[in-house]
Amino acid sequence: MGYYTMGYYTMGYYTQSGKKIHNPTAYATTGAPMYKTRYDSNNINKPTSIYKAELENGKKYIGKTTQFEKRCYQHFSGQGSRVTQKFKPKHIQEVDKVPGYFADSVEQEYTEKYIDIYGYDNVRGGYYTNSKTLHC
């Protein structure tokens, strides 16, 4: 990962005490809090749930969240992603829990796994979230 300096502000990852993390991947595996700036209060390494939603018409949706129950409620109440607004969820199941630093890549792995199983026309998640390409 490249770092650049913008005045006194250096891009990278930091510990809770403000120390620069020199190997973010290794550090993230510990599950310890990580921040994008020394002064940030948003821990990007929160435990993150990866989940699979079984939708109407045999569609599947893979998502990620740090608040699993709240996100399930949003999907079931019609306030979730465009995909779950278009195809109502029937069942949502947590399939993995990972440190937040890894959540995007793990979500993508599950999405591609389910695309291999159920086909591109039936699965959305990760980089493949465009609901307009899912048809009834």
N, C-alpha and C positions, 0 to 999 in steps of 0.2 A: 504494500500500500504506500502510495506517495504522500508525503507531508509537505505542506507549504506554510509560509509564515505571512501573516497579515497584521503588521504592527506587532503588538505584544501577544497576539492571539495565534496560537499554533494549532493547525488541524491535526487530529489524531484521536486517541482514546486515552482516558484518564481514570485513575482510581477515585474512590470516594474522597480521599484526602488530597486530591489534586496532582498526584504524581503521574507522569506520562507512562503509558503502558507501551513497552517496546515490542512485545509479541502478543498482539491482541487475540489471535486465534487460540494460543495456549492459555492465556489468561481467562478467556471466555469459557473455556471448558471447566473451570473451577466453579462457575456459577456466581462468582463475585460481581457486585455492581460495577458497571462501566458507564462512562459518560463521554459525550462527544467533545465537550470543552471542560476546562478546569472549573468553570462557574455554572455548569449545567446542573439542573436538579432532576432531570429525566433519565432514570436508569435504563439504558438500552439493552441490558442483559437480564431483564426480569424473566422469570419462568414463563414460557409461552406455549400454549396448547396448539397443536396442529389437529384439525378435526376434519371429518368427512361427513357431509350432509347428503343423505339419500333424498332425492327430489321427485316430484311428479314426472311422469313419462320416462322413468328410468334414468334420469339425469343425475349427475353427481357433482358436488361442489367441494373443493378442498380449500380450507381457510386457516387463518392463524389469529390468535388473540391472547392477550394477557388476562382477560376476564371472560372465561369460558361460559359461565351461566348467563351473564349479561348478553353476550353475543348470541347465544342460542335464543334467548328471548327476542332479540332484535330480528333474527331471521324468521322465527315463527309468527311474529306480530306484523310482518311486512315492512320492517324498517331496516332490514339487513342489506346485503349486496343486491345489485340489479339481477343477478342470476336467481337468487332466492325470492326475489319479488316476481320474476317471470315464471319460475317453476317452484311452487310451494314445497317447503321441506316436509318430509314425512318422518324422518328420524335423523338425529345428529349424534355422532359418536366421536369422542376424543381418541385419536390414534397414536399420539406421541406428545411428549412434553420435553422441551429443549430450552437451553439458555437463549434469550432473545437475539443475541449476536448471530446465532445460526438459524434463526426461524425462517428467513427468506429462502435459504438454500434447501432446508428440510421440507418446507412447504412445496417447493418446486419438485423435489425428488418424489414426494407422494403424488403430486399431480401427474407427473410423467408415468409413474407406476400405474396409476388408475387409467390413464389414457391408453397405455399398452393393454390393459385388461378389458376396458369397456369401449375404447375407441374415442378418437378426437371429437366426434360429433356428440358425445355424451358426457364429457367431463370438462369442468372449468376450475381454475385455481392458479395460484402462482402467476406466471407471466401470461397465462391463457385465461384471462378473466372476462373477455369480451362476450357479453351475453347475447349480442346481436348475431353472433355466428351459431348460436344454439337454436335449433328449430324443433318445433313440436313433432 
